[in-house]
Amino acid sequence: MLELYFKYPKVLCRLRSGALGAELDHIAAHLSELGYKRGSAKVYIGRLGKFSAFAACHIKAQTIGPEVIDCYLRSLRTGASRTAAQTVIELARKVAPGCFSVPRAALDPHQTLLEAYRDYLRGVRGLEPKTCEGLLLAARRVLTWYHTRVPRQPLAAMTGEDVLALVEHLLAASSNNSTRSAVTSYLRTFLQFLQWSDRSSRNLARFVPHVPSYRLAHLPLRLAWEDVRRAIDTIETATPIGLRDRAIMLLLATTGLRNKELRSLELQDIHWREASVLVRRTKAKRDRVVPLLHEAGEALADYVLYGRPKSDSKRVFLVHGAPVRPINGSSTISRIVRSVLERSGIALPCAAGAHLVRHSLATQLVAQRRPINEIADLLGHRSIDTTAIYVKVAVRQLADVAMPFPGGAS
């Protein structure tokens, strides 16, 4: 398979004579199947060829051990070179695991406890995986801090004084009331788990103060609807990526989908004849149907028919660069949205992603005097109270219902 990328016999012989040997042919075939461009695949194989030659001179066993990899990475001059080498070596590990010895994983002293905590969060509390990730990260930070403070003291010996010192440490690293409230809530949940699982005999959660965070105290970040419209109109649709980005922006701007809801959208969820989209397993843990407006439907159809790469995945939106795959990370959607808005010359707040467009849509619907329950249904809010924050930005409507100030001019 190397002949697909290299034609000189000496180069082919050199590549096949290293520690990876004939496995480079399998790796080359793997890159071809994933849709890597010829130039990119040649760069990957070339880097692996250098590592393979180095390993052939340093291995003392039949397989490549972690000490050989570390030695090779240290021999590279720049951090960028080391990062690139780590990427291709990891690729070789996946395609040809038999060439590498399995490194003994470093034992995590907190692993058993954190796994039990994860089971508690999912099975007992019924929390979503994304929520569990934040709670587990907070728990790991708590454990690291505690065992640094008292290295040889078990969790069962944790006292209220330790908890107060921990709270002081965590709050000092928090920048606003919302973060402080989340930090103390996460800590309280972990301490409740310790008591629930009999790892602590005391109710340490009562020592964690409640930090007030008033949900309706601030206005939601939003863009003027004219800016959202201008950003969508400036997207170039001459390329498959442009077709994808326009479809994403129009869906966000007309349906108010959340980042995860957009990423999870599958082809079977688009009901073309009914002009609707089925949103599955939402944040509210229930399915909902949102309307597919004509312009958004046209953009989505153009992407599916003419821009979407060939893939076995059922997901609608894909990463176009090799390897072609579904968009799994929330940062990818945020990056697309931010890039579209920046190209249209819009001054953006720090947090610019799918939720910024969602807030902008909700604000626009309130300005159009749409019923609040209709907006709540579209956005998938379980309670109208959640939607109430958008009423605060409807200054004209609020002025209409404002009572006259006592003693003011008639």
C-alpha positions as CSV (number, residue, x, y, z in Angstrom):
1,M,0.0,0.0,0.0
2,L,3.0,2.3,0.4
3,E,3.2,2.4,-3.4
4,L,0.1,4.6,-3.4
5,Y,2.2,7.4,-1.8
6,F,5.9,6.6,-2.7
7,K,7.4,5.4,-6.0
8,Y,11.1,5.1,-5.4
9,P,12.3,1.6,-4.5
10,K,14.9,2.8,-2.1
11,V,12.4,4.9,-0.1
12,L,10.0,1.9,0.0
13,C,12.8,-0.4,1.2
14,R,13.9,2.1,3.9
15,L,10.3,2.5,5.2
16,R,9.8,-1.3,5.4
17,S,13.1,-2.0,7.0
18,G,12.4,-0.2,10.3
19,A,10.9,-1.5,13.5
20,L,7.4,-1.1,12.2
21,G,8.3,-3.0,9.1
22,A,5.4,-4.1,6.9
23,E,2.9,-2.5,9.4
24,L,3.5,0.8,7.6
25,D,1.6,-0.7,4.6
26,H,-1.4,-1.3,6.9
27,I,-1.1,2.2,8.3
28,A,-1.0,3.6,4.8
29,A,-4.2,1.7,3.9
30,H,-5.8,2.9,7.1
31,L,-5.1,6.6,6.2
32,S,-6.5,6.0,2.7
33,E,-9.7,4.5,4.1
34,L,-10.1,7.5,6.4
35,G,-9.9,9.8,3.4
36,Y,-6.6,11.6,4.2
37,K,-5.3,13.6,1.3
38,R,-2.2,12.2,-0.4
39,G,0.0,15.0,0.8
40,S,-1.1,14.6,4.4
41,A,-0.8,10.9,4.4
42,K,2.8,11.2,3.0
43,V,3.7,13.5,5.9
44,Y,2.3,11.0,8.4
45,I,4.1,8.1,6.9
46,G,7.3,10.0,6.6
47,R,7.3,10.9,10.3
48,L,6.5,7.3,11.2
49,G,9.3,6.1,9.0
50,K,11.8,8.2,11.0
51,F,10.5,6.9,14.2
52,S,10.6,3.3,12.9
53,A,14.2,3.7,11.9
54,F,15.1,5.2,15.3
55,A,13.3,2.4,17.1
56,A,15.0,-0.3,15.1
57,C,18.4,0.9,16.4
58,H,17.2,1.1,20.1
59,I,14.7,-1.7,20.8
60,K,16.1,-4.6,22.9
61,A,13.0,-6.8,22.6
62,Q,10.5,-7.8,19.9
63,T,8.2,-4.8,20.6
64,I,8.7,-1.1,21.0
65,G,8.5,-0.1,24.6
66,P,7.6,3.3,26.2
67,E,11.3,4.0,27.0
68,V,12.1,3.9,23.3
69,I,9.3,6.3,22.5
70,D,10.4,8.7,25.3
71,C,14.0,8.6,24.1
72,Y,12.8,9.4,20.5
73,L,10.7,12.3,21.7
74,R,13.5,13.8,23.7
75,S,15.8,13.6,20.6
76,L,13.5,16.0,18.7
77,R,14.4,19.7,18.9
78,T,11.1,21.5,19.1
79,G,7.9,21.1,20.9
80,A,5.9,21.1,17.7
81,S,8.0,18.2,16.4
82,R,7.4,16.2,19.5
83,T,3.6,16.9,19.3
84,A,3.5,15.8,15.7
85,A,5.5,12.7,16.6
86,Q,3.2,11.8,19.4
87,T,0.2,12.0,17.1
88,V,1.6,9.6,14.5
89,I,2.9,7.2,17.2
90,E,-0.5,7.1,18.7
91,L,-2.0,6.4,15.3
92,A,0.5,3.5,14.9
93,R,-0.5,2.1,18.3
94,K,-4.1,1.9,17.2
95,V,-3.5,0.3,13.8
96,A,-0.6,-1.9,14.8
97,P,-0.8,-2.6,18.5
98,G,1.3,-5.8,18.2
99,C,4.4,-3.7,17.5
100,F,4.2,-2.0,20.9
101,S,4.5,-3.3,24.4
102,V,1.7,-2.3,26.6
103,P,3.0,0.2,29.2
104,R,2.0,-0.4,32.8
105,A,-0.5,2.3,33.6
106,A,0.4,4.5,36.5
107,L,-1.9,3.6,39.3
108,D,-4.3,6.4,40.2
109,P,-4.8,6.3,44.0
110,H,-8.3,7.9,43.6
111,Q,-9.5,5.7,40.7
112,T,-11.6,3.3,42.8
113,L,-13.2,6.1,44.8
114,L,-14.0,8.2,41.7
115,E,-15.5,5.2,39.9
116,A,-17.8,4.6,42.9
117,Y,-18.7,8.3,42.8
118,R,-19.5,8.1,39.1
119,D,-21.8,5.1,39.7
120,Y,-23.5,7.1,42.5
121,L,-24.0,10.2,40.3
122,R,-25.5,8.1,37.4
123,G,-27.4,5.4,39.3
124,V,-28.6,7.2,42.5
125,R,-28.7,10.8,41.4
126,G,-29.7,10.1,37.8
127,L,-27.4,12.8,36.4
128,E,-26.4,13.2,32.7
129,P,-22.8,12.2,31.7
130,K,-21.9,15.8,31.0
131,T,-22.9,16.9,34.5
132,C,-21.1,13.9,36.0
133,E,-17.9,15.0,34.2
134,G,-17.9,18.4,36.0
135,L,-18.7,16.8,39.4
136,L,-15.9,14.2,38.9
137,L,-13.4,16.8,38.0
138,A,-14.3,18.8,41.1
139,A,-14.0,15.7,43.3
140,R,-10.5,15.0,41.9
141,R,-9.5,18.5,42.8
142,V,-10.9,18.0,46.3
143,L,-8.9,14.8,46.8
144,T,-5.7,16.3,45.4
145,W,-6.0,19.3,47.8
146,Y,-6.9,17.1,50.8
147,H,-4.0,14.6,50.3
148,T,-1.6,17.5,49.8
149,R,-2.7,19.1,53.0
150,V,-2.7,15.9,55.1
151,P,-0.7,13.4,53.1
152,R,-1.2,10.3,55.3
153,Q,-4.7,11.1,56.7
154,P,-7.7,9.0,55.3
155,L,-10.9,10.7,54.1
156,A,-12.7,9.3,57.1
157,A,-10.6,11.6,59.3
158,M,-11.7,14.8,57.4
159,T,-13.0,17.4,59.8
160,G,-15.2,20.5,59.5
161,E,-12.1,22.6,59.9
162,D,-10.6,20.9,56.8
163,V,-13.8,21.5,54.9
164,L,-13.8,25.2,55.7
165,A,-10.2,25.5,54.6
166,L,-11.1,23.7,51.4
167,V,-14.0,26.1,50.8
168,E,-11.7,29.1,51.3
169,H,-9.3,27.6,48.8
170,L,-11.9,26.9,46.2
171,L,-13.7,30.3,46.5
172,A,-10.4,32.2,46.2
173,A,-10.0,30.7,42.8
174,S,-13.5,31.6,41.6
175,S,-14.2,34.8,39.7
176,N,-17.9,35.4,40.1
177,N,-20.9,34.3,42.1
178,S,-22.1,31.8,39.6
179,T,-18.8,30.0,39.7
180,R,-18.7,30.1,43.5
181,S,-22.2,28.8,43.7
182,A,-21.3,25.9,41.4
183,V,-18.1,25.1,43.2
184,T,-19.7,24.9,46.6
185,S,-22.6,22.8,45.2
186,Y,-20.2,20.3,43.7
187,L,-18.3,20.1,47.0
188,R,-21.5,19.6,48.9
189,T,-22.5,16.7,46.6
190,F,-19.2,15.0,47.0
191,L,-19.3,15.2,50.8
192,Q,-22.9,13.9,50.8
193,F,-21.6,10.9,48.8
194,L,-18.8,10.2,51.3
195,Q,-21.4,10.0,54.1
196,W,-23.8,8.0,51.9
197,S,-21.1,5.4,51.0
198,D,-20.0,5.2,54.7
199,R,-16.6,6.6,53.8
200,S,-17.3,9.4,56.4
201,S,-19.4,9.1,59.5
202,R,-20.1,12.8,59.7
203,N,-22.3,15.1,57.7
204,L,-19.5,17.3,56.4
205,A,-21.8,18.9,53.8
206,R,-23.3,21.1,56.4
207,F,-20.1,23.0,56.8
208,V,-20.2,24.2,53.1
209,P,-21.9,27.6,52.9
210,H,-24.5,28.4,50.3
211,V,-23.3,31.1,47.9
212,P,-26.3,33.1,46.5
213,S,-26.5,33.2,42.7
214,Y,-29.6,35.0,41.5
215,R,-30.6,33.5,38.1
216,L,-32.4,36.6,36.9
217,A,-29.9,39.2,38.2
218,H,-28.2,39.7,34.8
219,L,-29.3,40.2,31.3
220,P,-28.5,37.3,28.9
221,L,-25.7,37.8,26.4
222,R,-27.3,38.4,23.0
223,L,-26.7,39.9,19.5
224,A,-28.9,42.3,17.6
225,W,-31.0,40.2,15.2
226,E,-29.8,42.3,12.3
227,D,-26.2,41.2,13.1
228,V,-27.3,37.5,13.2
229,R,-29.0,37.9,9.9
230,R,-26.0,39.7,8.3
231,A,-23.6,37.0,9.6
232,I,-25.7,34.3,7.9
233,D,-26.0,36.2,4.7
234,T,-22.2,36.5,4.5
235,I,-21.5,32.8,4.5
236,E,-20.0,31.6,1.2
237,T,-21.8,28.5,0.0
238,A,-19.4,27.6,-2.9
239,T,-17.7,25.0,-0.7
240,P,-19.1,22.0,1.2
241,I,-17.9,23.6,4.5
242,G,-19.8,26.8,3.6
243,L,-22.9,24.7,3.0
244,R,-22.5,23.0,6.4
245,D,-21.9,26.3,8.3
246,R,-24.9,28.0,6.7
247,A,-27.1,25.1,7.6
248,I,-25.8,25.1,11.2
249,M,-26.3,28.8,11.6
250,L,-29.8,28.8,10.2
251,L,-30.9,25.9,12.4
252,L,-29.5,27.6,15.4
253,A,-31.1,30.9,14.5
254,T,-34.6,29.5,13.7
255,T,-35.0,26.6,16.2
256,G,-32.8,27.6,19.1
257,L,-31.2,24.2,19.3
258,R,-28.6,23.7,22.0
259,N,-25.0,22.8,21.1
260,K,-25.5,19.1,22.0
261,E,-28.9,18.9,20.4
262,L,-27.4,20.1,17.1
263,R,-24.5,17.7,17.3
264,S,-26.8,14.8,18.1
265,L,-29.1,15.4,15.2
266,E,-29.5,12.4,12.9
267,L,-30.7,12.2,9.3
268,Q,-33.8,10.3,10.4
269,D,-34.8,13.1,12.7
270,I,-35.5,15.5,9.8
271,H,-39.1,15.2,8.7
272,W,-39.0,16.9,5.4
273,R,-42.7,16.5,4.5
274,E,-43.9,17.8,7.9
275,A,-41.2,20.6,7.9
276,S,-40.1,19.7,11.4
277,V,-37.1,18.4,13.3
278,L,-37.3,15.8,16.1
279,V,-34.9,16.7,18.9
280,R,-34.1,13.6,21.0
281,R,-33.1,13.3,24.6
282,T,-32.9,17.0,25.3
283,K,-31.6,18.6,28.5
284,A,-35.1,18.3,29.9
285,K,-34.9,14.5,29.3
286,R,-37.7,14.5,26.8
287,D,-38.1,14.6,23.0
288,R,-39.5,17.7,21.4
289,V,-40.4,18.8,17.8
290,V,-39.3,22.1,16.4
291,P,-40.4,23.7,13.1
292,L,-38.1,23.6,10.1
293,L,-38.6,26.9,8.4
294,H,-38.3,27.1,4.6
295,E,-34.9,28.8,4.4
296,A,-33.4,26.6,7.0
297,G,-34.8,23.5,5.3
298,E,-33.4,24.6,2.0
299,A,-29.9,25.1,3.5
300,L,-30.1,21.8,5.3
301,A,-31.1,20.0,2.1
302,D,-28.3,21.6,0.1
303,Y,-25.8,20.4,2.7
304,V,-27.1,16.9,2.8
305,L,-27.4,16.5,-1.0
306,Y,-24.3,18.4,-2.1
307,G,-22.0,19.2,0.8
308,R,-22.0,16.4,3.3
309,P,-19.1,13.9,2.9
310,K,-19.8,10.3,2.3
311,S,-20.0,8.6,5.7
312,D,-21.7,5.6,7.4
313,S,-22.6,7.9,10.3
314,K,-26.3,8.8,10.8
315,R,-25.3,12.2,12.2
316,V,-26.2,15.1,10.1
317,F,-23.2,17.3,10.7
318,L,-19.7,15.9,10.1
319,V,-16.1,17.1,10.4
320,H,-15.0,17.4,6.8
321,G,-11.3,17.0,7.3
322,A,-9.9,13.5,7.4
323,P,-10.8,11.4,9.2
324,V,-14.4,12.2,8.3
325,R,-16.5,11.7,11.5
326,P,-19.4,13.2,13.4
327,I,-18.9,16.4,15.3
328,N,-18.6,15.2,18.9
329,G,-17.0,18.1,20.7
330,S,-19.0,21.2,21.7
331,S,-16.0,23.4,21.0
332,T,-16.3,22.5,17.2
333,I,-19.7,24.0,16.9
334,S,-18.7,27.0,19.0
335,R,-15.7,27.6,16.8
336,I,-17.9,27.5,13.7
337,V,-20.4,30.0,15.1
338,R,-17.6,32.3,16.3
339,S,-15.8,32.2,13.0
340,V,-19.0,33.0,11.1
341,L,-19.8,36.0,13.3
342,E,-16.2,37.3,13.3
343,R,-16.1,37.2,9.5
344,S,-19.1,39.5,9.4
345,G,-17.3,42.0,11.6
346,I,-19.5,41.6,14.7
347,A,-17.9,42.5,18.0
348,L,-18.3,39.4,20.2
349,P,-18.5,38.8,23.9
350,C,-16.1,36.3,25.4
351,A,-18.6,33.5,25.3
352,A,-19.7,33.2,21.7
353,G,-21.2,29.9,20.6
354,A,-24.5,28.2,19.9
355,H,-26.0,29.6,23.1
356,L,-25.4,33.1,22.0
357,V,-27.5,32.6,18.9
358,R,-30.1,30.8,21.1
359,H,-30.3,33.8,23.4
360,S,-30.6,36.1,20.4
361,L,-33.5,34.2,19.0
362,A,-35.3,34.1,22.3
363,T,-34.9,37.9,22.6
364,Q,-36.1,38.5,19.1
365,L,-39.2,36.4,19.7
366,V,-40.0,38.3,22.9
367,A,-39.6,41.6,20.9
368,Q,-42.1,40.2,18.4
369,R,-44.6,39.8,21.3
370,R,-44.8,36.0,20.8
371,P,-46.5,34.2,23.7
372,I,-44.0,33.3,26.4
373,N,-45.2,29.7,26.6
374,E,-44.7,29.4,22.8
375,I,-41.1,30.5,23.3
376,A,-40.6,28.1,26.2
377,D,-41.9,25.2,24.0
378,L,-39.5,26.1,21.2
379,L,-36.5,26.3,23.4
380,G,-37.4,23.2,25.3
381,H,-37.7,24.8,28.8
382,R,-39.6,22.7,31.3
383,S,-40.7,25.9,33.2
384,I,-41.8,29.2,31.9
385,D,-39.8,30.8,34.7
386,T,-36.6,29.8,32.8
387,T,-37.8,31.7,29.8
388,A,-38.7,34.8,31.9
389,I,-35.2,36.1,31.8
390,Y,-35.7,37.1,28.2
391,V,-38.6,39.4,29.1
392,K,-36.1,41.6,30.9
393,V,-34.6,42.8,27.6
394,A,-38.0,43.7,26.1
395,V,-37.8,47.3,27.2
396,R,-40.7,48.5,25.0
397,Q,-43.1,45.9,26.3
398,L,-42.1,46.5,29.9
399,A,-42.7,50.2,29.4
400,D,-46.2,49.5,28.3
401,V,-47.1,47.7,31.5
402,A,-45.1,49.8,33.9
403,M,-47.1,51.5,36.7
404,P,-46.8,55.3,37.0
405,F,-44.2,56.4,39.6
406,P,-46.0,57.8,42.7
407,G,-45.6,61.6,42.8
408,G,-44.3,61.7,39.2
409,A,-45.6,64.0,36.4
410,S,-49.0,63.1,35.1
